Amino acid sequence: MVNVLLCGCCGFMGRMICECASTYEDVNIVAGVDINDDGQRKFPVYKAIENVSAPVDVIIDFSHPSLLDGVLEFAEKHHVPAVLATTGLSEEQKRKIAKASENVPLFFTANMSIGINVISELVKNAVSVLGLDYDIEIVEKHHRRKLDAPSGTALMLADAAASVREVPSEYIYDRHSVRKPRSVNDIGISAVRGGTIVGEHDVIFAGEDEVITISHSAGSRKVFAVGAIRAALFISGKDNGLYDMSALIKESMK
């Protein structure tokens, strides 16, 4: 049994993880952290992670970027592996994660969906085959409440494409201000915010007389919750280091 500390337990994703975890025989959420306790959790909810006294095996963090330091400090102090699923982290925060992973197992990815991580590998394969003859544009769509733009997932897909291109890549977020023809180095990234869109990502390869699109659409937050739970099971008992969804997928294929 893996005992989980769930940070952000009363938020949208926290509630979804609670619902999904109840279907797993080997996962038990024993405590939560949230500044807004809705009084509906079946486990104790703490307002700050440093106050948690329950013994836990893994942290799942779906809270807020501002709370990352506390999560990392708790993980290192108690040597508890952590699944870091919060989006909108800065480059400095990502460096802190990499540094902390020297002392504790950490799982970090821009998107907890298994499917979107498969898409990332498909994008690499497509770029390797299509080369520079196809222009790359990424369009991401999310609900009106999402704060960061472009999404971490859109950047992850852009990074995947850039990692196998033959030329250095430049990410273009606003063509209105650029006012020039696109360069072979460009990877365009556009963000749409509206309604209750859970998450949609299209990677467009536009060539001469044809367009190839690789798409992913999340029908509900459940796909992210399931991914986070699988990540928690995966990282429990692992050695110190930084892990991502590609490592989980590879292990699942063995």
N, C-alpha and C positions, 0 to 999 in steps of 0.2 A: 504494500500500500504506500502510495506517495502522498504525503501530507503537504498541502499547498497553502501558502500565504498569498492572498489575492489583493493586490493594490489597485484601488479604483473599483472596489467591489460593488458599489451602488450606482455606478455609471451604466451607460447603455451596454458597453462591452462586458463590464463586470457582471451584470445580470445575466447576459447571454452565456458567459462562461459557467456561472452557477447552474444554469439550466442544463447545459451540455454535460458538465461534470457529473451530474446526478445519474447519467446513463453509463458511467464508467465504474466498474467494480474495483479498479486499482487506483482510483483518484479520490482524495478526500480533502475538501477545502476546510481547514481547521481554524482559520482566522482571516480577517480582512482589514484593509486600511482604507478609510475614506473620510473626508471632512464632513460629509453629509450622510449620516447614518439614517437610512430610511426605516429602520426598525423591523425590516422584513427578512433579514438574513438569519440563517440557522446556526451561525457561528458568531463569536465575539468580533466586533468591529472597533478598531482603534483609530483615533484621529491622526496619529503620527506613527510612523513605522518604528521609531526608536522605543516606543512604549510596548511593542509586541513582546509578550512573554511566552506564547505558545510555542512548543517545539515544532519546527517545520523542516521539510526536506527540500522544497523548491519554492521560489518566489515567481509569481506571474504578475508583471507590472503592466497594467493598462490604465495608468492614471494620467499624469500631466508631465511635460518635460521639466518643469520647475522642481519636481520631486526626485529627479534622477539621482542627485548627489546622495540623498538619504537612502535610497534603495541600494546604491553601490556600497555605501558605508556599512549598512546592515549586512549585506551579502558577504563582504570581506571580513567583517568582525566575527560573524558566526559561521563563516565558510559554508554558506548556503548558495547553491546554484540559482541563477535567476534567468527567467525568460523576459526579455525587454521588448515589449510589444507597443510601447507608446510611440506615436509618430510626431514629426515636427522637431526632431532633435537637431541641434546645431552641429557644425563640424567639430567645435571644441568639445561638445558632449560626447561625440563619437570617439574622439581621441581618449577621453576619460574612460569610456567603456573598454577600449582596446588595452589601456593601461591596467585597469582593474582585472581584466581577464588573465593577467599573469599570476593572480593570486586566488582566483575562484573561477569555476566554470560559468560562462555567460553565453546565452543564446540571443543573438540579435539579427533581425532582418527587417527590411522596410515593409514587408507585407507578410502576414501570417497565413495567407491562403496557400495551400499546396499547389493549386492550379496556377496561380500567378507566377510562382517560382519555376514551374515547368515552362510557362510562356517565356520567361527570361532566357532559358536555355534555347528555346526555339528561335528567339530573336538573334542570339549569337550565331546559330547555325545559318539563319537566313542571310545575315550580313556577310558571313564567310563565303557564301555561294554567290550572292548578288553583287558584292563589291561596291565600287563607287559609282556604278551606273544607275543606282537607285537612290533617290533622295529619301531621307527618313524624317517623318513627322510623328509625334506622339500626342494624342489627345486623351486627357483624363477627365472624368466627370464624377462629381461627388455631391452629397447633400448640402443644403444651404448652411448647416452649422459647422462644417469643416473649416478650420482656421488657416491651415497652411496651404499654400499654393505656389508652385505645383506640388502634387502629392509626393510623398517619399517613394511610392511605387513607381511613379512616372520617372523620377530621377534614377531609380534602380534600373529600370528598363533602358534608359538612356545610357547609363554606365555600362550595361551589358553590351549594348550596340557599340559604344565607343571603345570597349576593351579589345575588340577584334577588327576594328577598322584600320585601313592602311595609312590613314592620315590623322593628325590630331583633330579632335572634335571640339566645336564651340556650341554651347547650348544657347539657343535663341528663344527668349520668352515673349518678346514684344516686337513684332515686325513693324508696327506702326512707327516706332521710334528709330528703327534701323534705316528704312527708306533706301534700300539698295537691293539688287538681285541677290538671290541666295548663293552662298559659297559652297563648294564641295565639302567644306569642313562643317557645315551647319547640321545640327540636329534640332529641329523645331519642337517646342513643348508648349502645349496650350491647355489651360485649365477652365473647366466649366463648373459652376456651383449653382445648385437649384433643387428645390423640392426635397424628396426623400431618397435620391439616388444613393444606393449603398456604395457602389464603386464600379466604374467601367473604365477600361483602358484599351486603346487602339494604337497599335504600332503600324504606321502606314509606310510602305515602300513604294514610292512613285517613280516608275521608269518610263521609257519611251513606249507609249501606246498600251501600257498596262499598269495596274495598281494591285499590289498584294497587301492585304491587311491581316495582321495577327491580333485577335481580340480576346479579351477576358471580361466577363460580367459577373459580379457577385449578386446573387439573388437575395441574400440576407447576411447579417453579421455572423451567422452560425459558422460560415466557412472559416472566419478568422478565429472564432472561439475554439473550434475543433483543432485548428492548426496550433494554437497556443497550448492546448492540453497535450497534444502529441509532442510538442517541443518540450514540455515539462517532463513527460515520461522519458523522452530521449536523453535529456541532459542530466537527469538524476543518476548520480554515481559516476559521471564522467570526470576525467582529469581536468585540471585547470586549463583554460584556453577559451578562445572565441569561436563559437559555432554558429552556423546559419542553416537555412532550410535546405540548402544543397547537401549538407552533411547528413541531415535527417533522411532526405530522399535516397541518398546513396546507401545508407544503412538499411532502409526499408527494402531495397532491391536485392539485398544479399540472400 
